């Protein structure tokens, strides 16, 4: 692959997304958010890759991964009216099927195609796959980090920007109630990632996102969390309780430890 190949893939992606638009403003708004998310994840993955001194060729592979990581979101929303994988189907799998149907990776070498497919497949998994070689894991780690950086941005904008259009599809239609589940408190204490399948309220989603710091793989990603006060800003929109404060402190300590090391 080269830069011109990537340029053509971006044109294909834009045309693909355009075919999903209707005359429904709210529906199109949701698609535009996902399209914008994809473009920013492309920027994020290049930013991380450049700071890691990756080769120009590998940066193209990484950006292609970012371009297609959420391809399944558009067909998912058209078919199910939701971005919630728990009540529809895994959007990564939908995306991979679309990539095969449209033969979008036909310009890639066999090795490039394998990296992109595996990275897309595992970008939203709870854990990294076992049995993969280090090069494959590197690209999986890249997309997982780049994706999280923009999800945090979108999530915080939803709560903090007065002009942000309120649309429940972006918080997975979770009820905005004061309760939160113990699984997410325990996960923060044990420095583990909780599972989305255990979410019951919007507060669970907030705690889950704080716990994402334990899954960050690269120093530039950790620096992003610190420089933008991600943990503190999510904590500010959680119930103020000793239990939450103590749990969140473990995530803050983890970030400090990673940066110190």
C-alpha positions in Angstrom: 0.0 0.0 0.0 1.0 3.6 -0.6 -0.4 7.1 0.1 -2.4 7.1 -3.1 -4.0 3.7 -2.2 -5.1 5.2 1.2 -6.4 8.3 -0.5 -8.6 6.1 -2.8 -9.8 4.1 0.3 -10.8 7.3 2.0 -12.8 8.3 -1.1 -14.5 4.9 -1.1 -15.3 5.3 2.6 -16.9 8.7 2.1 -19.0 7.3 -0.8 -20.0 4.3 1.2 -21.2 6.4 4.2 -23.1 8.9 1.9 -25.3 6.0 0.6 -26.8 5.6 4.1 -28.1 9.2 4.4 -31.8 9.9 4.4 -34.0 13.0 4.8 -34.2 12.4 8.6 -32.0 15.0 10.4 -31.5 13.0 13.6 -30.6 9.8 11.7 -28.1 11.7 9.6 -26.7 13.5 12.7 -25.9 10.1 14.2 -24.1 9.0 11.0 -22.1 12.2 10.8 -20.9 11.7 14.4 -19.6 8.3 13.5 -18.1 9.5 10.3 -16.3 12.3 12.2 -15.2 9.8 14.8 -13.6 7.7 12.2 -11.6 10.6 10.8 -10.4 11.7 14.2 -9.3 8.1 15.0 -7.3 8.2 11.8 -5.6 11.3 13.1 -5.1 9.8 16.5 -3.5 6.6 15.2 -1.1 8.6 13.0 -0.2 10.8 16.0 0.6 7.8 18.2 2.4 6.0 15.4 4.6 9.0 14.6 5.6 9.4 18.2 6.6 5.7 18.2 8.7 6.4 15.1 6.8 3.9 13.0 7.7 3.7 9.3 5.7 5.5 6.7 4.4 2.2 5.3 3.3 1.0 8.7 1.6 4.4 9.4 -0.5 3.8 6.2 -1.5 0.3 7.4 -2.4 1.8 10.8 -4.5 4.6 9.3 -6.3 2.1 7.0 -7.2 0.1 10.1 -8.6 3.3 11.7 -10.5 4.1 8.5 -12.4 0.8 8.6 -12.5 0.0 12.3 -16.1 1.3 12.6 -17.3 0.5 9.1 -20.0 -1.7 10.5 -21.6 1.1 12.5 -23.4 2.5 9.5 -25.1 -0.8 8.5 -25.7 -1.5 12.2 -27.6 1.8 12.7 -29.6 1.4 9.5 -30.7 -2.2 10.5 -31.1 -1.9 14.2 -31.4 1.8 15.0 -28.8 1.6 17.7 -25.0 1.5 18.2 -25.4 -0.9 21.1 -23.7 -4.2 20.2 -25.4 -5.9 23.1 -28.9 -5.5 21.6 -27.9 -5.8 18.0 -24.6 -7.5 16.9 -20.9 -6.9 17.1 -20.2 -3.9 14.8 -16.6 -5.2 14.1 -18.1 -8.3 12.6 -20.5 -6.4 10.5 -17.7 -4.2 9.3 -15.5 -7.2 8.3 -18.4 -8.7 6.3 -18.8 -5.4 4.5 -15.1 -5.2 3.7 -15.3 -8.7 2.2 -18.5 -7.9 0.2 -17.1 -4.7 -1.3 -13.5 -6.2 -1.6 -12.1 -3.0 -0.2 -8.7 -4.6 0.7 -8.1 -6.0 -2.8 -5.3 -3.5 -3.2 -3.5 -4.8 -0.1 -0.8 -7.4 0.0 -1.7 -10.6 1.9 0.3 -9.5 4.9 -1.2 -6.0 5.0 -4.7 -7.5 4.7 -4.1 -9.9 7.6 -3.0 -7.0 9.9 -5.9 -4.8 9.0 -8.5 -7.6 9.4 -7.2 -8.7 12.7 -6.9 -5.2 14.1 -10.5 -4.4 13.0 -11.7 -7.7 14.5 -10.2 -7.1 17.9 -10.5 -3.3 18.2 -13.5 -3.6 20.5 -12.8 -6.9 22.3 -12.5 -6.9 26.1 -9.0 -8.2 25.9 -6.1 -8.7 23.5 -6.2 -12.0 21.6 -3.8 -14.8 22.6 -1.5 -16.5 20.2 -0.9 -13.6 17.9 2.6 -12.4 16.9 4.0 -9.2 18.2 3.6 -7.2 15.0 -0.1 -8.1 14.8 -0.6 -7.2 18.4 1.1 -3.9 17.8 -1.5 -2.8 15.2 -4.3 -4.1 17.4 -3.0 -2.1 20.3 -2.7 1.0 18.1 -6.3 1.0 17.0 -7.6 0.2 20.5 -5.7 3.3 21.9 -6.6 5.6 19.1 -10.3 4.7 19.3 -10.5 5.3 23.1 -9.0 8.8 22.8 -11.8 10.0 20.6 -14.6 8.1 22.4 -13.5 10.1 25.5 -13.7 13.3 23.5 -17.2 12.6 22.2 -18.4 11.4 25.6 -17.2 14.4 27.4 -18.6 16.8 24.8 -22.0 15.1 25.2 -22.0 16.2 28.9 -20.1 19.4 28.9 -21.0 21.3 25.8 -24.3 23.2 26.0 -24.7 23.2 22.2 -24.1 19.5 21.9 -27.2 17.8 20.4 -28.5 15.4 23.0 -29.0 12.0 21.4 -29.3 8.9 23.5 -27.8 6.6 20.9 -24.4 7.8 21.9 -24.7 6.7 25.5 -26.3 3.4 24.3 -29.8 4.3 25.6 -28.6 3.7 29.2 -30.8 5.3 31.9 -29.4 8.4 33.6 -30.0 7.3 37.2 -28.0 7.8 40.4 -27.2 4.1 40.8 -24.0 2.4 39.7 -23.0 -1.3 39.7 -20.4 -2.8 42.0 -18.7 -4.6 39.2 -17.3 -1.3 37.9 -16.1 -0.2 41.3 -14.3 -3.5 41.8 -12.7 -3.3 38.4 -11.2 0.1 39.2 -9.8 -1.2 42.5 -8.3 -4.2 40.8 -7.0 -2.2 37.8 -9.0 -4.3 35.4 -11.3 -3.5 32.5 -15.0 -4.2 33.2 -17.3 -5.6 30.5 -19.9 -3.6 28.7 -22.4 -6.5 29.2 -22.6 -5.6 32.9 -23.7 -2.0 32.3 -27.1 -1.0 33.7 -26.9 2.8 34.0 -25.1 5.7 32.5 -22.9 5.9 35.6 -21.7 2.4 34.8 -20.6 3.6 31.4 -18.7 6.5 33.0 -16.9 4.2 35.4 -16.2 1.8 32.5 -14.6 4.6 30.6 -12.3 5.5 33.5 -11.3 1.9 33.6 -10.2 2.1 30.0 -6.9 3.6 31.1 -5.8 0.1 32.2 -6.0 -1.0 28.6 -3.9 1.8 27.1 -0.8 0.5 25.5 1.4 3.4 24.6 2.9 6.4 26.4 1.4 9.0 24.0 -2.0 7.7 24.9 -1.3 8.0 28.6 0.0 11.5 28.1 -3.3 12.3 26.3 -5.3 11.2 29.3 -3.2 13.3 31.7 -3.0 16.5 29.6 -6.7 16.6 29.0 -7.7 15.6 32.5 -9.8 12.8 31.2 -10.3 10.9 34.5 -11.0 14.1 36.4 -13.6 15.3 33.9 -15.5 12.0 34.0 -15.3 11.9 37.8 -16.9 15.3 37.9 -20.0 14.0 36.3 -20.3 11.0 38.6 -22.1 10.9 41.9 -19.9 12.4 44.6 -19.3 9.5 47.1 -16.4 8.1 49.0 -16.7 4.8 47.3 -16.4 6.4 43.8 -13.5 8.7 44.9 -11.5 5.8 46.3 -12.1 3.7 43.2 -11.2 6.4 40.8 -8.0 7.2 42.8 -6.7 3.8 41.7 -7.0 4.8 38.0 -5.3 8.1 38.7 -2.4 6.3 40.5 -2.1 4.0 37.5 -1.7 6.9 35.1 1.0 8.5 37.3 2.8 5.1 37.6 2.8 4.6 33.8 4.2 8.1 33.2 6.8 7.7 35.9 8.0 4.5 34.3 
